[in-house]
Amino acid sequence: MRIFFILYLLLGGLLYNYKLLISIIFIMNLISFTIFYIDKRKAIKGKNRISENSLLLSAFLFGSIGAFLSMQIFRHKTKKLKFRILVPLFFVVKVLILYYLYKFID
């Protein structure tokens, strides 16, 4: 329950500063996009890969939009059912959290 309180405090202030919030969301999605791209390049070159759990964690923590775009652009992990389900689900969860914070912040 503490994690929700911490999120409430951290994101609550950001909801009133839209430019900062949009910048943070953009950077987080760019990080996720880059992590998926790096894994795709490693797959092509036959090098050590980034684990699937790490990729999903980056999609959850950093940005599901960036992960989804990277999956589509580089055709990476698009056949894996858990990626096709979880990455969009992470996006929905984040939208619901932001909506909840925006709606009930006052």
C-alpha angles and dihedrals in degrees: 000000000000091000091061091050091050091048089048091054096043099043095035092073092044092057089068093049101059097175092055092044092051091047092051092047091049093050092046091052091047089055091051092046090052094049091053090046092051091051091050091051090049090050091053092048094044094239130141108297135220109255119254090238090056091049091051091046090053090050090051099042103032110026138323093195092057091046092049093048091048090050091053099040097045096030089234124157091350093130094052109098095208091056093046090053105033101044094057089040090056088054092052091048092051092048090050092049092050091046091050092049092046094046099044103028094105 
